């Protein structure tokens, strides 16, 4: 009895075709992922460059004369780029996603810095105003954490008390 089937050559061609098609799909998907990761690496390098360029020096901290619930912090930006503040935390926090306190930035002449009043310009000394309720600053500020829009964390310790 003679059985009919697919010849060995045709079956080998089918197996090779399936393997080549699978490798083609795998290569295409891998290439897309590699390119996506490359963009992410490039963005990470740019973010680190921005963070390195953000340098702030603490000059002074005092309570506002006209509003006792407001603290003024004088900061100087000696970095290579403007520092835009995204959050501020006073006297420590464990949760950097927590709600920050109310704040705004003005230049030394009292003019609010445009466009978002949260930016300290390059090579400028500016005043950061923190708005509190009366109870939260009765003991003063021991430390301040500034989170920038590039996710850099800048810690300022108040040694003026």
C-alpha atoms as one frame of an Amber mdcrd trajectory, in Angstrom:
protein
   0.000   0.000   0.000   1.464   3.291  -1.072   0.551   6.438   0.871   0.548
   9.831  -0.679   1.795  12.826   1.254   3.734  15.988   0.944   7.214  15.501
  -0.314  10.131  16.194   1.951  11.253  19.148  -0.151   7.860  20.869  -0.006
   7.553  20.306   3.758  11.039  21.765   4.273  10.070  24.832   2.197   6.890
  25.299   4.303   8.837  25.044   7.588  11.462  27.519   6.356   8.733  29.926
   5.190   7.002  29.831   8.596  10.318  30.423  10.414  11.305  33.321   8.121
   7.847  34.934   8.510   8.077  34.598  12.302  11.551  36.136  12.356  10.332
  38.992  10.148   7.491  39.783  12.547   9.819  39.476  15.569  12.415  41.776
  13.945   9.785  44.367  13.069   8.374  44.444  16.605  11.856  44.493  18.151
  12.924  47.389  15.957   9.902  49.447  17.045  10.688  48.762  20.700  14.392
  49.579  20.276  13.549  52.896  18.592  11.072  53.724  21.386  13.718  52.950
  24.007  16.244  55.089  22.142  13.912  58.079  22.304  13.414  57.432  26.011
  17.168  57.307  26.587  17.601  60.552  24.637  14.864  62.218  26.687  16.492
  60.965  29.893  19.849  62.423  28.873  18.211  65.760  28.016  16.388  65.783
  31.371  19.635  65.090  33.243  21.322  67.918  31.310  18.483  70.239  32.318
  18.725  69.113  35.946  22.478  69.711  36.008  21.862  73.209  34.615  19.415
  74.082  37.427  21.413  75.635  40.264  19.862  77.716  43.040  21.605  79.403
  45.953  19.761  80.196  49.174  20.366  83.811  50.213  17.932  84.607  53.037
  14.583  83.678  54.584  12.299  85.896  56.650   8.669  86.496  57.577   6.819
  89.096  55.497   6.371  92.436  57.323   2.850  93.120  56.051   1.487  89.544
  56.097   2.625  87.355  59.022   1.313  84.204  57.272   3.751  84.672  54.405
   7.434  83.721  54.305   9.864  85.271  51.846  12.816  83.253  50.628  15.479
  84.998  48.575  17.064  82.690  45.989  19.680  83.276  43.308  19.712  81.228
  40.091  23.355  80.766  39.119  22.650  77.894  36.721  22.479  77.761  32.955
  18.682  77.669  32.591  15.566  79.108  34.162  14.296  77.096  37.117  10.557
  76.501  37.037   9.167  75.280  40.347   6.491  72.597  40.195   6.080  71.866
  43.940   7.362  73.101  47.287   7.386  71.151  50.530   8.131  72.692  53.912
   9.729  70.902  56.885   9.959  67.599  55.045   7.561  65.223  53.367   7.649
  61.580  52.427   5.159  61.917  49.585   6.497  63.996  46.690   3.123  63.650
  44.954   1.375  65.368  47.848  -0.228  68.778  47.512   2.335  71.544  47.843
   1.740  74.867  49.551   0.704  78.059  47.783   3.659  80.030  46.380   4.715
  82.559  43.761   7.956  84.166  42.588   8.694  87.878  42.211  11.812  89.770
  41.281  13.507  92.004  43.851  11.486  95.008  42.633   8.244  93.224  43.581
   7.167  92.501  40.009   5.595  89.083  39.433   7.723  87.109  36.991   5.842
  86.174  33.827   4.467  83.968  32.359   3.623  81.619  35.225   5.066  83.365
  38.335   6.816  80.104  39.280  10.107  80.631  37.420  13.434  81.930  38.715
  15.311  83.414  35.718  18.951  82.655  34.974  21.478  84.845  36.779  18.753
  86.667  38.746  17.985  86.946  42.431  14.281  86.450  43.106  11.927  86.222
  46.056   9.881  83.100  46.602   6.736  83.811  48.620   5.187  80.962  50.610
   1.634  81.395  51.875   0.771  79.507  55.095  -1.907  79.365  57.682  -0.726
  80.911  60.952  -0.279  77.620  62.835   2.016  75.952  60.329   4.897  78.446
  60.676   4.764  79.330  64.359   7.856  77.165  64.917   9.542  78.428  61.753
  10.866  76.630  58.721  13.718  74.202  59.233  13.899  72.905  55.684  12.448
  73.486  52.269  12.295  71.062  49.351  11.801  72.484  45.870  10.781  70.158
  43.048  11.379  71.599  39.567   9.559  70.850  36.329  12.454  68.540  35.357
  11.878  66.573  38.613  15.066  67.829  40.213  14.879  67.984  43.994  16.589
  70.984  45.606  16.814  70.993  49.388  17.309  74.210  51.339  18.113  74.053
  55.035  17.249  77.119  57.082  20.208  77.896  59.308  19.007  81.448  60.080
  16.918  80.477  63.121
